[in-house]
Amino acid sequence: MPLIGYDHSGTAQVGLLHDDGTVSPLGETGRFWADPAAHLAAGSDGPRLEAADLHCCPPLPPAARVVCVGLNYRDHAQEGPFGVPDHPEYFGRWTPAVGVSGRTVRTPRGEPGLDWEAELAVVIGRRLCDVDETEAMAGVLGYAAFNDITARRAQHRGRQWTLGKNVDDSGVLGPIALAHDVGDPRDGWDISAHVNGERVQHSSTDRLIFGVDTLIADLASVMTLHPGDVIATGTPEGVGHRQDPPRFLGDGDVVTVTIQGLAPITTTIQHHGVEA
């Protein structure tokens, strides 16, 4: 059963989503992420809710870091001007830029459209500092589909990618499947993106240049990772701005990211100047 977030009287909560569409409450996000293992072991702290009646939000603590990895599939690195990196290429998203499936993302003024990036997100479940790769994998709480929707014009305005990677709600995070339920992405999980039903990206998570274990250990050698931190592990080849001619998401386009064993995520694009 995956974790989702939802709003209750103005407070973000975490819950377990059941196959029948009901949700078992697990508590306010801050309390849950203080000790996720204990909250999962204790189980629900209230009656089940109907998921269809909830206003969903990212199930992350306010202080979560969202660390993204660029150029982490060989084919994607080679389709651009950068080449295959010798070390992981990191950049950051802020939590206000993280959204959930089913929302509309608005193209900023001055952008020709937005671009898609199907990714596997890794969610940390315990404090990790100076760990080896085995300890790193033991610290994973779960995995989710992620769409690193990007404003390319803003991204390439300078040498840092931060602005183009923080459009409102553009880091689309799916329900978090618990690691013990879904296994290990090093075994190779299919990952795809579709735009209006057309497949535009397809790869496997065993093609990551730097695997989940390597990324976590590398990050934890410099910064302490905390429960609720997210690592978006990079996108495969097939992004829109590298096509000939470049292709961007326009008004009304629907982009879906699917990863084997995880809940899919879907986003509708609203172009600037178009009223909802």
Steps between C-alpha positions, in 0.01 A plus 500: 500500500648837400517820702309808386459849641177688552377820656290486817377835633805675359751246629688254277449139604649166393290194432518148358303450179315169479398316183133576570561875480495564873778666700624412848618818677853485642524852641623849424803511269741642757414234759504219246842585358652540846483118516336345195584142599321539833192655340480225238536234770232663715254517213204730452408765757142538381221358282559451130424785263383496139791606276257652251386748766851621588699795369837336438836666560859376509555275806826674590614694806538877445879479545549218247780542249424393143835419341487441126763326288576617147645296213467165678403283202777456245271547197355821644844640582611430144194660335611842627823701500621391844626142460508224761597641843781362716305585816130549575364839392269635772255787515217583738128551508313672780201324653250773386584394142397138571150398393294185464330308222184648358596865533540755222842660451504846345768602251681818611474803277786514251532122468407325174363216710619255763710186465449156655753287690390158628699405809515259792480677836660348809362598842727479803364333815772549760785737586800421279847647545827356365348165405620234260286379211349210696395731784372745240253250356384404848409866556252514210138519609351478154480599135269711287453611142619855444466747213769767507300740281733775384486853361793472259538869415534586870724199559748600232500872580815450706735231624275393789181303433306600813253747349382275219458211741269674748185589308203470738385138546737384224681233699219246481538231767292184499387285794800359688516120472678348798834342412417166658191476277660575163856370515818651359522731194844357426309198367374719217156665504349626176463879498302693237345836421197548274369826357134482396539123485816501285805342660786750500740340750575139586785344694579294808627598843792257470642738237572775752862611480508555876266263681282573800757359744781707350297822500390466863850415623650786300250755633530371856877544487443876480158572650288314753185359341182499707171310484284649227788622283455408133753412231373525140742272321501646148318456171570281195528618141199643319445840661320751280760772457750252353264395221532639148317733492473558877165396646335654804184435697223740399161597634287195577779246450497209744825335606511169687798334668490127570752286685464127540342414836424863593188714468499709179479880509317726257525877449307740276675808364340845493678751279551854629226739393240221484232513769415176679 
